[in-house]
Amino acid sequence: MFPKKSTAGAPRNQLSPKPAHRLWLRWASWSALAALGLTACGGDGGSADLMARPLAEACTSYRASALPHNAKVTSTEIRKPESTLPEVCIVRGEIVSSPESTIRWAVELPQGRQWNGKTLTIGGGAFDGFIPTDDPWYQMLVGPSANPYVKISSDSGHQVQSFAWGNSDVALRNHAFDANHYVLEVGTAIAAEFYGKRPTRRYHMGQSNGGRSGLASTQKYPKDYDGVIVMEPAISQQAHQVNLGPTVLRHIFSKPENWLSAEKIALYARAETAACDSLDGLKDGIIGNVEACHYVPTDLLCTGAENASCLTPGQIESIRLIYTSHDTPVTLANGARGYPRYGRGGAATSDWQAYMFGTSFEARDSFNFMAAQEAARLVERNANLSLLDHDPTKFQAEYFRLAQMIDATDPDLSAFAGNGGKLLIWYGVSDACVSMYRTVEYLDSVRQRLGATMVQGFARMLTSPSVGHNLDGATEPRAIDLLAAMDTWVEKSAAPDKLIDTQFAPGGSTPVLQRPVCEYPKFPRYNGTGDPSKAESFTCSAT
Ligand SMILES: [Ca+2]
């Protein structure tokens, strides 16, 4: 249920076509596919012809056999090449799970000779209710490196972008993890039929709620994916609602003098950057060393009447609460309690307005406020409830139920790791929607469960400072090719330990600034000498 973003500032992945690999197949579902006769379309012997067929012809003539989970094809269509996207055959369909939940899905098939033999499931954001591959933002998120893949996505089991379906267990399960699994099996079967050969690898990539759904797959269906790319995952949505509602959000929206306009957010952003920018060794607008940044804006306190160049005590308290961990006494699934502070730097991105303060005090339209209010209305079964009147401690059982369904906080990733799965987490440190530190806590719980050495063998958490949940910030527009990095990790056992974050000149492809992408808790520290636009002038450092 966490946001889909605007198209501004999305990372641009660089085109990096990979040769098709012929690797052994290891999903249990293959035997089921064979039993269903799904390899009948050409088989290996006819694959050369099938792969060479014009895509439009193959698309028009495609007729699905019996698909898993009683999935039905509702249409096929050709999408002509546009921007960086190639021509694809889109197969659309649905799975009727129950009267309360129908999953609509789409499978995008590139021309046979361009297919790299792999599938990429794209996780959806917000409350879902739309198909990510139909949304240019999600195509931009996965980037041109995804073009040779069969792309699979669904609306997660409902067709409205609200939380009204949250009272249905079937709809909740579909949204949380089942739809992802069912549609993966459908997409795999369609790829096998369409090309006459089975996919060799299956990956998942998503951000926010789409990151959560990928992580949920590693916990609920650990054999589904060879690699899962998880960007700024909303893994603990109920903890977010339960803890932010009674604390920072109630404070911000209880009195106009506590609320920060865009102008005041910018005022604070300039002061925080001035105080903390150099802590990473270089004054470049990026707050790399966030743990050393303890700036409190008492120097901006209004001494007379409030004006545009000062902050009221209530506004300073709002900022303090953003950077404070909260502990509402409600225990959720897997023992989760509390919600950690947000990372420094979000005021200099679009995040603080989008997620904390919204467009006006009266509108109360910040995403964090609306999401917490939507959950409050669901658990109290009152569509007109104000978040300001909600006490989550009285609804422990309801929040626990939602957390058990939706939140991806199970620390036992042993089956996923045992199957050879790889987990690549990326975070913008300044995210003011989904706290990076919640995912840090989760990864610690996985280490406690499995041991740090084992976790290092299959998981990485990388971060970029001064980037928010909207993926804008001091270093945008930029590019980190997470999909290519994952594919290299899976295929060549080369872990993504030397990725580069590249900023391009506006509207161009000329790199103007590069930074190493460091593994948490390290950040890029300037070496003190060397070209500050080059990654080699920085070292990943924890202090
Ligand atoms: Ca800096």
Residues whose N, C-alpha, C, O or C-beta is under 5 A from the ligand:
A	BS01	CA	D277 S278 D280 L282 K283 D284 G285 I286 I287 G288
